Amino acid sequence: MRSSDRWAAALCCALLMGCPTADDDDDRPFGCQIGVWHEDGAWEPADGAPVELIFGFQGFLWISTQLRSDLDGPDVANLRFSASIDDGAPFGGSQPNVALVEDGDARYSDEVQIRLSNDEGPEPFIGGVMALALRGTSGLRECTAEATVTLQDEDPCIHTDDEPICDDDDSAR
């Protein structure tokens, strides 16, 4: 075997084994912020804002947030969150492989759902103050963001896969 053949074989093995690339060694932190999208398409930082409780048809209850990162942030991040309501017991969750898409001078994620334990519907949570911390990681890179939000229930509908079901059929959105 010629030396160039050995080099090519070693390179192929390295690629197949997933050896780190220069990007994998990047350990620079990236900035991020928790926010919410409004129906008019505007993005707003979540800290201090009211956030809508979303009630699903099988009793699921969640809030919908988004992550905004610096433009030099990663294309994809694994997200973990920790939250507590009215200084109650903390709870957490994760959402892997969240795409962060460039839009203007930042990157934005799709919906990041923060699911709440729900035995009684949204009523016990309305007006509650949620402290939320989110950590995004991508390889060696990471960011952390915190927000304090007030939970509200302005949307009277139950959300399904198709369309929301509302008290009167005319108000289905």
N, C-alpha and C positions, 0 to 999 in steps of 0.2 A: 504494500500500500504506500503510495506517494505521500509526502508530508502535507501537500495541499488537500489530499483526500481525507487525511486524519483531521485536519483543521475543519473541513466542511462537516465531517461526521460529528466532531465535538460540538460545533455550532448547532447542528440539528438537534443533538441530544439536549443541549442547554435550552433551546427554544421549546422543545417538547416537555421538559421538566419544569418550565415556568420560572426560570432564573430571574432574579430581580432586574428591572431595567433602571435607567437613570431616574425615571419618574417615581418608581417604587421607593427610592432612597430619599425622596423629597420629604422633609419633615417640617416644612414651614407651616405654622398655623394659618388658617384662613378665617376671615371675619364672617360672622353670620348673625342673623336676626330672625326672630319668630314674628310672623305677621299673618294677616288675613286679607283675602281678596274680597272686594265688594262687587255687588251685581253690576255696577257701572264699569268694572274692569280695573278700578284703582286698587293699589296695594297699600296697606297701612300697617305700621308696626303694631304688634298686639299689646305691648306693654301699656297698661292703663286703659285699654279699650274694652268695651263690652263685646262678648263673643257669644254667638248663637248656639244654644243646645240643639242638637239634631236628634230627633226621635225616630228610630227605624221601626219597620213593621213587625219585627220579631222582638221588640222591646230593647233593641240596641240603642245606646245613648252615647253620643260623642260630640266633640267639637272638631271643627275643621280648621287647621292652621296650614301655613306654608313656611318654608325656610327660604330666606334670601341670603345668598352668599356673595362675597366679593367676586368680581369678574375673573380674578385669577384663581378662584376656587376650583375644586374638582368637578368633573362631569357627572360623577355618581358618588353618593355617600351612603353609609349605613347610619341610620338615626336611632338613637335611644332617648327616651324621655323619662322624667320623673316628675310627678305632680302631687299636690295635696290641695284639698278644698277646705277653707276656713280652718287652717292649721290642723286638719285631721290627719289620719294615717296616710303616709305616702303610698303611692302606687306607681307603676311604671309599665313600659312596653317598648317595643322596637319596631322599626320598619326598615328592612334591608334594601339595598340597591335602589335608592331613590335618585332619579335623574334630576340634575340641576341644569336647566336650560338657559343659555345666554339670552337676555332680553335687555337691550339698551346697555346700561352701565353696571349690570349685576346679573347674577344667575338666580333662577327661581325654581323651586320644586313644585311638583304637583301637590295635591292634597296630602297632608299628614294628619291622620285621624288620631285623636287622643280619646280613647274609649273609657267610659266611666262604668263602674259597677252599678247595675241598675235592677232593683227589685220593685221600685215604687213609681217609675216614670220620672219625668223631669222635675216635678214639683219640689222635691226636697233640695234640689240643686239651684233653683232659680234665686238669683241675687247673691249666690255664694261667690267668694273670691278664691280663684285658683292661682296658686304659685306653680309655675311651669318652668322646668329646666330641660334643655335639649342639647344633646351632644351629637355632632356629626363627625364621622371618621371615614377616611379614604386612604388606604395604605397607612403610612406613618403620619399623614396630615390629619388635623382635627380642628374643630371649632366648638365653642359652647355659647349658648344664648339662654337668657332668662327673660321671663315676662310674668307680670301679674295681671290677670284679667277678671272681669266680672261676668258671671254666667247669666244669660238672659234667654227667654223663650218667647220671641216675637212671632215665630212661624208656627201657626196652629196645625200644620200638616204632619202626617206620618210619611216618612220617606221610604220608597220602595226602589227596586231596580229600574222600573220604568218611569212612572211619574208619581209625584207625591199624592197622597190621598188626604183630602181636606174635609172639614165638617160639611161644607156644602159643595156639591159637585161642580159648581160654577167657578170655585176659587182654585181648582187644581192648576198647578203651574207646570 
